[in-house]
Amino acid sequence: MHSTCPPQTLWNNYGDTLTEQSIFIANRGEIAVRIIRAARDLGIRSIAMFTPEERNAVFAGMADEAYEVPPRAANGQSPYLAI
């Protein structure tokens, strides 16, 4: 289940008010879980990516948004490295 963070008033370095921020998390596993928890505590939306094998991973379910990247290429190259 994906949860939503309530908007929080934040300030950037220029003194402008920001009502919502997001963070894209390219890490996986326990590191991603820790980042998501910290972001949630700060009112920042988390966006994660996962491979088909990680579809049911804890971090994929905790993130506010989660997107599946394509499976490994025929040559065995990781989808994280395919640019």
C-alpha positions in Angstrom: 0.0 0.0 0.0 1.3 3.4 -0.9 0.7 6.2 1.6 0.7 10.0 1.0 2.5 12.6 3.0 0.6 15.7 4.0 1.9 18.9 2.4 4.3 20.7 4.7 5.6 24.3 4.4 9.3 24.2 3.8 11.7 27.0 2.8 14.5 26.7 0.2 17.8 28.6 0.3 16.2 31.6 -1.5 13.5 32.2 1.1 10.8 30.9 -1.1 8.0 28.8 0.4 7.7 25.3 -0.9 4.6 23.3 -0.2 5.7 19.9 -1.4 9.0 18.2 -2.1 9.9 14.8 -3.5 13.0 12.6 -3.4 13.8 10.0 -6.0 15.4 7.0 -4.3 17.7 4.8 -6.5 18.9 2.7 -3.5 17.2 -0.5 -2.7 16.6 -2.7 0.4 17.3 -1.4 3.9 18.9 1.8 2.7 15.8 2.7 0.7 13.6 1.9 3.7 15.6 4.3 5.9 15.5 7.0 3.4 11.7 6.6 2.9 11.2 6.8 6.7 13.3 9.9 7.0 11.6 11.6 4.1 8.2 10.7 5.6 9.2 12.3 9.0 10.2 15.4 7.1 7.0 15.5 5.0 8.8 14.7 1.8 7.3 12.4 -0.8 9.4 9.4 -1.7 9.7 7.9 -5.2 11.4 4.6 -5.7 12.2 2.3 -8.6 12.4 -1.5 -8.5 13.1 -4.4 -10.7 10.5 -7.1 -11.4 12.2 -9.3 -8.8 11.7 -6.6 -6.2 8.0 -6.0 -6.9 7.0 -7.2 -3.4 10.0 -5.7 -1.6 9.3 -3.6 1.6 10.8 -0.4 0.1 8.6 -0.7 -3.0 5.5 -0.8 -0.9 6.6 1.9 1.5 7.3 4.6 -1.1 4.7 7.1 -2.0 5.3 6.3 -5.6 7.1 3.2 -7.0 8.0 2.5 -10.6 9.1 -0.8 -12.1 12.2 -0.6 -14.3 12.5 -3.1 -17.2 14.0 -6.6 -16.5 17.7 -7.3 -17.3 18.6 -7.0 -21.0 19.4 -10.1 -23.1 23.1 -9.4 -22.6 22.6 -9.5 -18.8 23.1 -5.8 -18.3 21.4 -4.4 -15.2 18.4 -2.1 -16.0 19.9 0.4 -13.5 22.9 0.7 -15.8 21.1 0.9 -19.1 21.3 4.5 -20.2 
